[in-house]
Amino acid sequence: MLVHRIETTINQDKTLTLENLPFHSGEQVEVIILSRSRRESRQNRYSLRGTIIQYTDPTEPVAQDDWEVSL
């Protein structure tokens, strides 16, 4: 499956024209149109994505003093 992505703007008369596509004449294609504003709001859904994570002493025991040992 060949995927081709293009960003464009809808014309004043609410039409969309696509030119110079990398497909053969007569080839069947599927066209999906996504609103830019909706796509941008979806990207903000994961606000921590791409942030730096720092682990301080990642191999140290956690809550070691909360355990009781009976001998």
C-alpha distance (Angstrom), angle and dihedral (degrees) to the residues before:
residue distance angle dihedral
M1 . . .
L2 3.79 . .
V3 3.80 114.6 .
H4 3.78 122.0 -160.7
R5 3.81 121.5 -173.3
I6 3.79 124.7 -164.5
E7 3.80 133.2 168.3
T8 3.78 117.3 -146.7
T9 3.80 142.2 147.7
I10 3.79 128.4 -108.6
N11 3.83 112.0 -111.2
Q12 3.83 124.5 -116.6
D13 3.82 89.9 -99.9
K14 3.84 89.5 53.8
T15 3.80 93.8 -108.3
L16 3.77 130.8 129.5
T17 3.81 124.8 -149.2
L18 3.80 122.2 -165.0
E19 3.79 118.6 -166.9
N20 3.81 136.6 -179.0
L21 3.79 95.3 19.4
P22 3.83 117.5 178.0
F23 3.83 93.7 -121.0
H24 3.79 133.0 100.0
S25 3.80 122.7 -105.7
G26 3.81 109.6 -91.9
E27 3.80 93.9 19.2
Q28 3.80 114.2 137.1
V29 3.81 114.9 -121.5
E30 3.79 136.8 176.4
V31 3.80 118.4 -129.5
I32 3.82 120.9 -155.9
I33 3.80 119.5 -179.1
L34 3.82 119.1 -158.8
S35 3.78 124.0 -170.0
R36 3.80 110.7 -122.0
S37 3.82 94.5 -139.3
R38 3.79 92.6 53.0
R39 3.80 91.9 48.2
E40 3.81 91.6 50.9
S41 3.81 92.5 51.4
R42 3.80 89.2 51.9
Q43 3.80 90.0 54.6
N44 3.82 90.1 57.0
R45 3.79 89.1 55.7
Y46 3.82 91.7 89.7
S47 3.78 100.8 46.5
L48 3.84 94.6 173.4
R49 3.80 95.0 51.9
G50 3.80 110.1 120.3
T51 3.80 95.3 14.7
I52 3.79 121.2 131.1
I53 3.79 116.3 -100.3
Q54 3.78 120.2 -157.1
Y55 3.79 123.0 -165.6
T56 3.80 115.2 -157.9
D57 3.83 110.6 -155.4
P58 3.81 94.8 -18.1
T59 3.81 93.5 -177.1
E60 3.80 96.9 49.8
P61 3.83 117.1 109.6
V62 3.78 116.9 -98.7
A63 3.83 120.8 -131.3
Q64 3.79 91.8 -7.6
D65 3.83 92.0 160.8
D66 3.83 91.3 56.0
W67 3.81 93.2 70.1
E68 3.79 124.1 85.9
V69 3.78 120.7 -153.2
S70 3.83 120.4 -154.2
L71 3.77 117.7 -159.2
